[in-house]
Amino acid sequence: MSQQSLFDAESAPWEADDQRELLVASLVFPTGPDKSFDYSVPGELRDQIEVGRRVRAPFGKGDRPVIGYCVRLASRNDLQRRLKEIAAVIDRRSLLSGRMMDLTEWMAERYLCTRGQALEAVLPAVVRGRESTRQIMLLSVPRHIATGLDKLNLPDKQAAILKHLAAQARPLTSKQLCAAQQCTLAPINALRKKNLITVEMRSVEGETAESMPQREPPLALNPAQQQAYQTILTPLHDRRHETVLIHGVTGSGKTEVYMQAIDEVIRFGRQAIVLVPEISLTPQTRERFRCRFDHVAVLHSHLRDAERHWHWDRIARGDVQVVVGARSAIFAPTPHLGLIILDEEHETTFKQDSAPRYHAREVALWRATRENIPLVLGSATPSLETWHRAAQGEYKIVDMPQRVSNRPLPDVGVIDLRDEFRDRQSRGAVSRQLHQAMEQALKDRGQVILLLNRRGYSTHIQCPACGLVLRCPYCELSLTHHVEGERAICHYCEYETAAPAKCPDCGGGGIRYSGVGTQRLESEVRARFPQARVLRMDTDTMQKPGSHARALDSFRRGEIDVLLGTQMIAKGLDFPNVLLVGVVNADTALHFPDFRAAERTFQLVTQVAGRTGRGERGGRVLVQTFSPDHPAIRAAVRHDYAAFARQELPVRELLHYPPYAAMARLIIRGEAIEPTKQFAEHLAGLVKEQLLKRQPAVGPENRVLGPAPAPIPRLRGMYRFHMQAQSADSETLRAAIREATADLQSPDGLQWTVDIDPIDML
């Protein structure tokens, strides 16, 4: 008898009518050649094999045992040669549904990766490893007991415990029940002996053991929210796909629209996936959803193995209503998916930076299209690709131009750092104007957020005598000074060494530490405002599990006066008592060699500005910059996304950049510079040749820019060259690269990668 799958059967399991026919399984291996291999299934494994399960099979001349995925089953009686047999079926159930198997095939085609890489991305390593979860005892009151509590003759303490437990929406642990009723285990055990309490052992890792938040009712929607809500419900009720872009300013109430739409999805017995761009946002988002829905799961890379496995199992069984998570949560194995939401859809963190280099937004679009369900993209600053698709009519767009309760957007002032630099009396990261504004906000018992998107204390270590800049020996990058332990650290490869007291080259003293990072900003703020309670949030301080949630909870409770940090504090946070937001240096990414530099700067400034003015007391924003006249800065100051798009899109069109053309970036890495350069030129020639064969008769030409040294020419000990391939048609571009690299063999010591729709151009 076949073992039951976690997923709804999409077709009847294969059974050969003629037992003389062979059952042939096509396997894909995570590593090795990018193709499937046929194996025969022995009779004793026929009732165990199923598409989506992993098997162990002999591979290669030595028949070494290798684990592979079964991607196809078929009966065959026309075989010309004897097939090797599968040795064992590893999984007791299918780990991937039919649709998720189709997704991996699409990903391999779309992102020019192997099918094995796509399979490994979709299926968490902890699930592949079958990590066990711990058991926890949960207590509840049977329904027939709960309806007749008044008829029971119990001691007062036992009666109170039973009444409290019966009133709960979910089972409680003994610890929770004891804490709520301020009792010992004795009366609880007495109720168990009387069979008045049901005991259930459940696999869990922490989630169910937490106290349940107080349920919150839905809020009344304003007209703009109501329009967005109805726009989502129309395709939902019609059971068809539509992509809806909610272009809502910060604080316009997009999350409430999401939650009410999800409520409707749940009413139909379906599930929803909600993606957020930062792990730091996941705890806050999860808590908001737990206040509204009974069964919420979390998926992101910082979960403990057992916790991630537990969530995955619950989702696959259909026990979860809402899945909240970062990028990888788009692969949640929801058997009854009804809605996908990408909040802050513009964020670059939705793009995976290793193979397969997928974008969660495009994967979400594929899943939503295949499942015939709505996809909701929400942002105050949509990516220009999304904005263009909406303008072309591919997506439905809904504007939410006003904040909830018609609160005004904060006033944004610009501080010209050129003036500050000319004033010899000003030498800190915080200008005089920003200092005065902070002083006033703190005096008014308000909170302050300061954004500086650079870690460390000083960003530049240099000898003033000989000019030596302390650089990473493995990367063409200067080291960053970190005060803790007096270390000099490379933020790309994590190389570190002791910060020098004298020049390692000429022996001169007086090493100069320049440039400002978040550590230095923290020191300056503490020195200027000794009475203020200051907290720094960056990847150096937020490494422990739960540190993000604890930091933000502390700020929300008013225990912190000044929150400073990198971009992780710039988005999605809602704190009504923030009276001032300061952007310490808006130029940190503005002049990068990246065609998206202006877009990212506009988005970052606009998003962090939205963290203030959310309460009754209003708020203001001060932006420090050396480029006050830059179009991106000027548009961000006015909260004018449309003006920014009108300025930027014609430039993109002129240069044939996305969204007006498809792009791929090829990166070649090698241990020696000349062989790397030569191979890059060879690869560029192959791609150019294939693109030339597919040259369109009209419209923008297919082209290759480069190869050239990458903006970071040496990284982790490898020299880097890159090139950009562009075409008006995405399939044409992928076909050309696929053909050019089909039989490409790179010399020893050389590696090359291809990134479709690249986000990182450095």
Disulfide bonds with the S-S distance in Angstrom:
none
